[in-house]
Amino acid sequence: MKKLLLIAAVAVVSANLSAQELRFGPKAGYSLSTLKFKDNGGSESTDPSHTFYAGGMVEYKISDKFGLQGEVLYSQLGGKISEGVEDEDDNYFKIQNKMTFGTILVPVSAKYFITEGLSVSAGASFGYILTAKSKTVTDLGLGGIIPGLELSGNDETDIKDQTNTFNIAPFLGAEYALENGLFFDARYNMGISNLAKDPMNGEKTTNSFLQVGVGFKFGGN
């Protein structure tokens, strides 16, 4: 009888372990980031900044349908404000003020597997801002001769002391993974933390961003 109970216990433990799966690996991709400014007079969103992210992930599959995932990523987030200017000779050019936040992101999420390869997720990115800079850039245009030619101004400013360093952004996402470990994912992160360190008149600055990327998972059964 004791042998039967021991065999049954081993079988249950083995079944649980086979349902659990730990996988890890690198990931990187594209980020589209915007800033939103609010005060008592209304709200305004910046033009998007096109940037990147890179880092690693760990996925723990609790069962065939549910899993948990944690990541550590680096990304340069922010936004830009554009303004058109016309000089005395009727030459038109564009001035942009770019705000860039070098951020370490720690996304944590719960995953639901619709199929073995397709999953959806919900969670939050916990961001720590390492650097915060504001820089003015002039897009000359030059009538299309050299499209997108930019001149950087000499007024790059460190705005770290004006910026709260902690940023929380809840997200929803989806992932498609191949059997060989390669996966593709996308998620939208909606910033809720106020990045303005000393807000006045109801001032609030939030950072939201879209991420689309690719990675590779090692490990698993």
SETOR-613347 format. One line per field, with one value per residue (C-alpha): y, x, z; residue number from 0; residue in three letters. Coordinates in Angstrom, 1 decimal, decimal comma. Layout:
N
py (Y | ...)
px (X | ...)
pz (Z | ...)
guse (NUM | ...)
vonu (ALA | ...)
end
This chain:
221
py (0,0 | 2,4 | 1,6 | 2,4 | 5,7 | 6,6 | 5,8 | 7,9 | 10,8 | 10,6 | 10,5 | 13,6 | 15,6 | 14,5 | 15,6 | 19,0 | 19,4 | 18,5 | 21,2 | 23,8 | 25,3 | 27,9 | 29,7 | 32,7 | 34,7 | 38,0 | 40,3 | 43,7 | 45,9 | 49,2 | 51,7 | 54,5 | 56,9 | 60,0 | 62,4 | 63,9 | 67,2 | 68,2 | 71,2 | 73,1 | 74,6 | 71,3 | 68,7 | 68,3 | 65,3 | 65,4 | 64,0 | 60,4 | 59,6 | 56,5 | 54,6 | 51,0 | 48,7 | 45,7 | 43,3 | 39,9 | 38,0 | 35,0 | 33,1 | 30,6 | 28,5 | 27,4 | 25,3 | 24,8 | 28,0 | 30,3 | 31,7 | 34,6 | 36,7 | 39,1 | 41,2 | 43,8 | 46,2 | 49,5 | 52,0 | 55,7 | 57,0 | 60,5 | 62,7 | 65,8 | 69,1 | 70,5 | 74,1 | 75,6 | 78,9 | 81,2 | 83,7 | 87,1 | 85,5 | 83,2 | 80,2 | 77,6 | 75,2 | 73,2 | 73,4 | 70,4 | 70,1 | 66,5 | 65,2 | 61,9 | 59,6 | 56,8 | 54,3 | 50,9 | 49,0 | 46,0 | 44,7 | 42,0 | 40,3 | 37,4 | 35,4 | 33,4 | 30,9 | 30,8 | 28,1 | 26,7 | 29,5 | 32,4 | 34,2 | 37,5 | 39,3 | 42,0 | 43,6 | 46,7 | 48,2 | 49,6 | 52,2 | 53,9 | 57,0 | 57,1 | 60,2 | 63,0 | 65,5 | 68,2 | 69,2 | 71,5 | 70,3 | 72,3 | 70,4 | 72,5 | 70,7 | 72,5 | 72,1 | 68,4 | 68,5 | 66,8 | 65,5 | 65,3 | 67,1 | 68,3 | 70,7 | 70,1 | 73,1 | 73,6 | 74,0 | 70,4 | 70,6 | 68,0 | 68,0 | 65,1 | 67,3 | 68,4 | 64,8 | 62,1 | 59,0 | 56,3 | 55,6 | 53,0 | 52,0 | 49,2 | 47,3 | 44,9 | 42,7 | 39,7 | 37,2 | 34,6 | 32,0 | 29,4 | 25,9 | 26,7 | 29,4 | 32,5 | 34,8 | 38,1 | 40,3 | 43,7 | 45,7 | 49,1 | 50,7 | 53,5 | 55,8 | 56,8 | 58,3 | 62,0 | 62,7 | 66,4 | 66,7 | 70,0 | 70,2 | 73,5 | 74,4 | 70,7 | 70,0 | 66,4 | 64,7 | 61,1 | 58,8 | 56,1 | 53,9 | 51,1 | 48,3 | 45,8 | 43,3 | 39,9 | 37,5 | 34,0 | 31,6 | 29,0 | 26,1 | 24,5 | 20,9)
px (0,0 | 2,8 | 4,5 | 1,3 | 1,0 | 4,6 | 4,1 | 1,0 | 2,8 | 5,7 | 3,2 | 1,4 | 4,7 | 5,9 | 2,7 | 3,0 | 6,6 | 5,8 | 3,1 | 5,5 | 8,1 | 10,9 | 12,2 | 14,5 | 16,3 | 17,0 | 14,6 | 14,8 | 12,6 | 11,1 | 9,4 | 7,1 | 6,9 | 4,8 | 4,5 | 1,2 | 1,1 | -1,9 | -2,8 | -5,8 | -6,0 | -6,3 | -3,9 | -1,5 | 0,4 | 3,8 | 4,8 | 6,1 | 9,8 | 11,0 | 13,5 | 14,5 | 14,6 | 16,8 | 17,1 | 16,1 | 13,1 | 12,1 | 8,8 | 7,4 | 4,6 | 2,4 | 0,1 | -0,9 | -2,9 | -1,3 | 2,2 | 4,1 | 6,8 | 9,4 | 11,8 | 14,6 | 14,9 | 16,6 | 14,9 | 15,2 | 11,7 | 10,2 | 8,6 | 9,1 | 7,3 | 7,6 | 7,1 | 7,2 | 9,2 | 9,4 | 12,3 | 12,4 | 13,3 | 10,2 | 12,3 | 10,4 | 12,0 | 11,0 | 12,3 | 11,9 | 12,4 | 13,2 | 12,9 | 14,6 | 14,5 | 17,0 | 14,9 | 15,4 | 12,1 | 11,0 | 7,8 | 5,9 | 2,9 | 0,5 | 0,0 | -2,9 | -2,1 | -4,9 | -2,9 | 0,6 | 2,2 | -0,3 | -0,7 | -2,1 | -0,8 | -1,6 | 0,8 | 2,8 | 6,2 | 8,1 | 10,5 | 13,5 | 14,7 | 18,5 | 18,9 | 16,6 | 17,6 | 15,9 | 17,5 | 16,5 | 17,0 | 16,4 | 15,1 | 16,3 | 14,3 | 16,3 | 13,4 | 13,8 | 17,4 | 18,6 | 15,4 | 15,4 | 18,8 | 19,0 | 21,2 | 21,5 | 21,5 | 24,0 | 21,4 | 21,0 | 19,8 | 19,9 | 16,3 | 16,9 | 16,4 | 13,0 | 11,8 | 10,5 | 12,6 | 9,9 | 7,3 | 4,6 | 2,9 | 0,2 | 0,1 | -1,8 | 0,1 | 0,2 | 2,9 | 3,3 | 6,1 | 7,5 | 8,5 | 12,2 | 12,1 | 11,8 | 8,9 | 7,3 | 5,4 | 3,7 | 2,3 | 0,9 | 2,1 | -0,1 | 1,9 | 0,1 | 2,9 | 3,5 | 7,0 | 6,8 | 8,7 | 7,3 | 3,9 | 2,0 | -1,6 | -2,5 | 0,5 | 1,0 | 3,4 | 2,9 | 4,8 | 3,0 | 4,7 | 4,1 | 6,6 | 7,0 | 9,8 | 11,4 | 13,3 | 14,4 | 13,5 | 15,9 | 15,0 | 11,7 | 10,5)
pz (0,0 | 0,9 | -2,4 | -4,3 | -2,4 | -3,2 | -6,9 | -7,0 | -5,3 | -7,7 | -10,7 | -9,4 | -8,9 | -12,3 | -13,9 | -12,2 | -13,3 | -16,9 | -16,9 | -15,7 | -18,0 | -17,5 | -20,5 | -20,9 | -23,6 | -25,2 | -26,9 | -28,7 | -30,9 | -31,9 | -29,5 | -30,5 | -27,5 | -26,8 | -23,9 | -22,7 | -20,9 | -18,8 | -16,7 | -15,7 | -19,1 | -21,0 | -22,5 | -25,4 | -26,7 | -28,4 | -31,7 | -31,3 | -30,9 | -32,8 | -30,8 | -29,7 | -26,7 | -25,8 | -22,9 | -21,7 | -20,4 | -18,3 | -18,7 | -16,2 | -17,6 | -14,7 | -16,8 | -20,5 | -20,3 | -17,8 | -17,3 | -15,7 | -17,4 | -16,2 | -18,2 | -17,9 | -20,8 | -21,7 | -23,9 | -24,8 | -24,4 | -24,7 | -27,3 | -29,5 | -30,1 | -33,6 | -34,7 | -38,1 | -38,6 | -41,6 | -41,9 | -43,6 | -47,0 | -46,8 | -46,1 | -44,1 | -41,7 | -38,7 | -35,1 | -32,8 | -29,1 | -28,3 | -24,8 | -24,2 | -21,1 | -20,9 | -19,0 | -17,4 | -17,7 | -15,6 | -17,2 | -15,2 | -16,7 | -16,6 | -19,8 | -21,2 | -23,9 | -26,5 | -28,4 | -27,7 | -29,7 | -29,4 | -26,1 | -24,7 | -21,7 | -19,1 | -16,7 | -15,9 | -16,8 | -13,8 | -15,2 | -13,6 | -15,6 | -15,6 | -17,8 | -18,9 | -21,6 | -23,7 | -27,0 | -29,8 | -33,4 | -36,6 | -39,7 | -42,7 | -45,4 | -48,1 | -50,6 | -50,8 | -51,9 | -48,7 | -47,0 | -43,3 | -42,9 | -39,3 | -37,4 | -33,7 | -31,4 | -28,7 | -26,0 | -24,8 | -21,3 | -18,5 | -17,0 | -14,6 | -11,6 | -13,0 | -13,7 | -11,4 | -11,9 | -11,4 | -14,2 | -14,0 | -17,2 | -17,3 | -20,6 | -22,8 | -25,3 | -27,5 | -28,5 | -31,2 | -30,6 | -33,0 | -32,0 | -32,5 | -29,8 | -32,0 | -30,9 | -31,9 | -29,6 | -29,3 | -26,4 | -25,6 | -22,4 | -20,9 | -18,6 | -15,4 | -13,3 | -13,2 | -14,5 | -13,6 | -10,3 | -9,1 | -10,7 | -10,6 | -11,7 | -12,0 | -14,3 | -15,2 | -17,7 | -18,6 | -21,0 | -23,1 | -25,6 | -28,1 | -28,4 | -31,2 | -31,0 | -31,6 | -29,3 | -28,7 | -25,8 | -24,5 | -22,1 | -21,6 | -22,2)
guse (0 | 1 | 2 | 3 | 4 | 5 | 6 | 7 | 8 | 9 | 10 | 11 | 12 | 13 | 14 | 15 | 16 | 17 | 18 | 19 | 20 | 21 | 22 | 23 | 24 | 25 | 26 | 27 | 28 | 29 | 30 | 31 | 32 | 33 | 34 | 35 | 36 | 37 | 38 | 39 | 40 | 41 | 42 | 43 | 44 | 45 | 46 | 47 | 48 | 49 | 50 | 51 | 52 | 53 | 54 | 55 | 56 | 57 | 58 | 59 | 60 | 61 | 62 | 63 | 64 | 65 | 66 | 67 | 68 | 69 | 70 | 71 | 72 | 73 | 74 | 75 | 76 | 77 | 78 | 79 | 80 | 81 | 82 | 83 | 84 | 85 | 86 | 87 | 88 | 89 | 90 | 91 | 92 | 93 | 94 | 95 | 96 | 97 | 98 | 99 | 100 | 101 | 102 | 103 | 104 | 105 | 106 | 107 | 108 | 109 | 110 | 111 | 112 | 113 | 114 | 115 | 116 | 117 | 118 | 119 | 120 | 121 | 122 | 123 | 124 | 125 | 126 | 127 | 128 | 129 | 130 | 131 | 132 | 133 | 134 | 135 | 136 | 137 | 138 | 139 | 140 | 141 | 142 | 143 | 144 | 145 | 146 | 147 | 148 | 149 | 150 | 151 | 152 | 153 | 154 | 155 | 156 | 157 | 158 | 159 | 160 | 161 | 162 | 163 | 164 | 165 | 166 | 167 | 168 | 169 | 170 | 171 | 172 | 173 | 174 | 175 | 176 | 177 | 178 | 179 | 180 | 181 | 182 | 183 | 184 | 185 | 186 | 187 | 188 | 189 | 190 | 191 | 192 | 193 | 194 | 195 | 196 | 197 | 198 | 199 | 200 | 201 | 202 | 203 | 204 | 205 | 206 | 207 | 208 | 209 | 210 | 211 | 212 | 213 | 214 | 215 | 216 | 217 | 218 | 219 | 220)
vonu (MET | LYS | LYS | LEU | LEU | LEU | ILE | ALA | ALA | VAL | ALA | VAL | VAL | SER | ALA | ASN | LEU | SER | ALA | GLN | GLU | LEU | ARG | PHE | GLY | PRO | LYS | ALA | GLY | TYR | SER | LEU | SER | THR | LEU | LYS | PHE | LYS | ASP | ASN | GLY | GLY | SER | GLU | SER | THR | ASP | PRO | SER | HIS | THR | PHE | TYR | ALA | GLY | GLY | MET | VAL | GLU | TYR | LYS | ILE | SER | ASP | LYS | PHE | GLY | LEU | GLN | GLY | GLU | VAL | LEU | TYR | SER | GLN | LEU | GLY | GLY | LYS | ILE | SER | GLU | GLY | VAL | GLU | ASP | GLU | ASP | ASP | ASN | TYR | PHE | LYS | ILE | GLN | ASN | LYS | MET | THR | PHE | GLY | THR | ILE | LEU | VAL | PRO | VAL | SER | ALA | LYS | TYR | PHE | ILE | THR | GLU | GLY | LEU | SER | VAL | SER | ALA | GLY | ALA | SER | PHE | GLY | TYR | ILE | LEU | THR | ALA | LYS | SER | LYS | THR | VAL | THR | ASP | LEU | GLY | LEU | GLY | GLY | ILE | ILE | PRO | GLY | LEU | GLU | LEU | SER | GLY | ASN | ASP | GLU | THR | ASP | ILE | LYS | ASP | GLN | THR | ASN | THR | PHE | ASN | ILE | ALA | PRO | PHE | LEU | GLY | ALA | GLU | TYR | ALA | LEU | GLU | ASN | GLY | LEU | PHE | PHE | ASP | ALA | ARG | TYR | ASN | MET | GLY | ILE | SER | ASN | LEU | ALA | LYS | ASP | PRO | MET | ASN | GLY | GLU | LYS | THR | THR | ASN | SER | PHE | LEU | GLN | VAL | GLY | VAL | GLY | PHE | LYS | PHE | GLY | GLY | ASN)
end
